[in-house]
Amino acid sequence: MESGDRYGVARYGSGGDGAVPPPPAHAPSVGPPPPGASLRAAAAALLNLTGLGLGYALLGRWGRAAVCWAATAVLLWVALPADPDGVPAGVLVGYLLVLVLAAVDGGRIARRSAVGGAWRPGLAVGLGVVLLAVPAGGAVVYGSARDEAREQMLLDRLEAGDERVATASGQPFEAAKSEYGKALDVYRALGEDHPGSRAAKLVPDRLKAYYDAVSAPYAKKRHCEAVAPLTYLRTLPDSVDKKVLGELAAWPDTPLAESLYACGVSRLGGPGSGSGGGGGTELGELLRTFPESASARRVAPAIDERIKDQVTALKGAEPCTATEVLRGLGATASRLPDDSVKKLSADADEGVVDGVYACGIDQFKDGKFGAARTTLTDFARTYKSDGRVRQARNIATAAEIADDRPAAGKRLPPSKRPGGARMELVVSNDAPNTVEVLYTGPVTGTVTLRACAGCERYSASEGPRRACKASGRNYPKARLQLPAGEYHFLYKHGTGATARVDSYSSGTRVQPGYTYTSCTYVIERSPFDLDLPLLPDPIQPVVSPWGAGSSR
């Protein structure tokens, strides 16, 4: 082209020379953007931000629109139905990134492209703004659905806690304690971690039902059984916020004090009193934990009343039982942490002294001679300054005789020595071992004869003929002055006797105007280990009214 030539414009018509070709489908990639590009770009970006891909649709980019639709479908598939935890953060961030990229990409394309069709960019911008309410509203609706799902989840947890309480309420507390603890963890978490939830608002009522279930033994007046669960409830404020517990935090104090009192009093004087049992454990806990409570003030009067009742019972049919109760009451009172209660132990101990004596007499009258002997011997040994010691020893002696000779236990030995004439009984020992002679009748006592030096054992046949009749031998003797009456004797062989020497008992009647003699000796047991009976000598004045022997 020559330098002077001018540019010409070719014109194109519908046919022949001068025809005009159709406009291009897209704006050129270079050069200034088409008129209204900024408004078109904003409209496309806003329409793509809705997540519906409408910006791409208006631009005719259906592939890119399909990508937006797929991203939205994936989000809906993940998000619905609403979950308490919401949409996973990764999915949500990825979806938002897709929307932002689609908005930027749609705006870029719209800015460089001439959009065909008769659509108005301003109207498209308005439509985009309006349609943005769709995802925003969806987010609000989804948030509400998620919150409802969370509320339902919390309500389900609450129901699970209720089921644990219902299960535990049908079992003893110790077996159900773990289940109660798990239910409490549910209530505590709902009240402390989700305070504004519907489930949390129901927690106070559930806790009331929980306390009622745990403390059911108290409501049924099973006070000993109620101590452990009430103690457990009293510790809950240490692990549960007092705002959650409300008035329940302090409720167990009064029921626990009442249960400790009722349980302790019901066990007063019972087994284990000396080691803290017999009510001492519960009453001690009451006085230490609730010293100012009304229940604590009732302890001293209750123990005092129980002591008086048992002292009265000593005169009844079961003095031994009453004595043991008194012993337990004294032990319990002495260990309680209250001076007004401790001093009551002296009253109980005083009652025990009378009780031991009454018990021994009752055992004697019931024919329990071995027990009576033990009881009254212990009485005489323990209460040496008591004025009844002498009579206790006499009854113990009579009981020992009666244990071998029941006729000696028909009546108690007289408490006073009878007056009148006394007859002499001379008891000689022809045995090579010491002999203790026990006797009871109008008077009761014991005498010990030392071993006879040089004395020997006799055969069964020669014993009655030869015993105590060797001339010139000085037999150990004891002289008893006895009032007239029926007597029972027990000869016990002591030092020097073998284990096979038997004791021997006998009885006779002492009559006025006579002097009596008795001889004790040992006979050899038969070769066939048969016990051979001894026939007492006939009662004669000045002559032994009975023979006393033992076999070996």
Summary of the structure (lengths in Angstrom):
residues: 552
radius of gyration: 55.9
end to end distance: 168.4
largest distance: 194.3
contacts: 1742
relative contact order: 0.05
helix: 54%
strand: 11%
